[in-house]
């Protein structure tokens, strides 16, 4: 009987679902804005990377490069912001589950950090080669 209760709970629709069309899109944009605000407010690394983007993105257009090079330069910076947002989300979930030190929690956070590091290296390589 417990198994039946567990299965029915797994297949219940979320109370947060149900909006469709334009209302769903408006809600999604609102949630995204809240995510940006939360990351900026709570994550030092995200703030630093935003300042880096504010400096480098205009520089990419100022420097005389072909359009495809500009796309690569700006895209590499945006990739850092995307990966940092995902890393911050992983860290928040890990901390929500438990603040106790655990090998899996450390591994998850370290892997997220490594992803950000690779994205930053990608910026260095692209900007250096172009």
N, C-alpha and C positions, 0 to 999 in steps of 0.2 A: 504494500500500500504506500509506503514511503517513496518507493521508486516512482509510482504514478504521480504523486504530488510534486516530486522534483521535476519530472518530465513536463507536467502541465505548466509549472512556473517558467520553465525554460522556453516554452512556446508561446507564452503570453506576450501580447504586443505592448511595447513601451507606452506609458501614458504621455510621453513627450512626442511621440509620433502622431500623425493624424493631420498635420497641416500639409496642404498640397498647393501646388501652383505658385503664384506670386507670394502668398503669405509664407510659404516654406522658404522661398528665396530670401525674403526680407528677414526672417528669423535667422537664417544661416549667416547672412551678412552681419547681423547684430552679434551673433555668437563669435564670429571671427574677430570683430572689433574688440569684443571683451577679451578674447584670447591675446590679441596684440597688447592691450592695456595691461593685462595680468603679467605677461612676459616682460614688458618694459618696466613695470613696477617692482617685480620680484626677482628678476634675473639680471645680475650685473653683466654677465657675458653678453646677453642679448643687447643691452644698452650700448656696450662697447662696440658691438658689431653693427648696430644701427648707425652710430657715429662714423664708423669706418665707411659704411655704405653712403652716408650723406656726403662724405669727402670724395670717395672714389667714383661714384656714378657720374657726377658732373665732370670729373676729370676724364673719364672715358670718352665723353663727348667733346671735350676741349682738345684732347690729343688728336693729332691727325692720323686717323686709322680708317681702314675700309669698314663699311657698315657691318660686315660679318664679324670683324674683330671686335667692334663695339658690342655686338650682341653677346659674344663670348665673354667679354670682360664684365659686362653688367650681369649676365647670367651666372657667372661664377660667384659674384657677390650675393646675388639673390639666393643661390644655392646654400651659402653659409647661413643666411637667415632662416631658410626653411629647415635645415638640419638642426640648427640651434633650437628652433621651436619644438621640433620633435624630441630632441634630447631633453629639453625642459619638461615636456609632457611625461616622458619616461621617468625622470627624476621625481616629479610630483606624484605619480602613481606609486612608485616604489616607497616614497616617504609616507604616503597615505596608508599603505598596507602595514608598514611598521617602521619605526625609527631605530629599531634594534639592528645591530650590525649582523649581517648575514652574507655568506659568500655569494649567493645568487643576486642579492641586491647590489653588492659591490660589482659583480660582473656586469649586470645590466647598466649601471651607471658608467662603468669604465668603457663599455662598448659604445654607449652614446657619446661619450667624450671623444673616443677614437674617431667616430664618424664626423664630428665637428672638426677635429684636427685635420682629417683628410680633406674636408671641404675647404679649410683655410689653406692647406698646401696647394690645392687646386687653383685657388686665387693667385698664389705666388707664382706657380708655374705658368699659368696663362698670361698674367701681366708681365712676367719676365720674358717669355718667348715672343710676345707680340710687341 
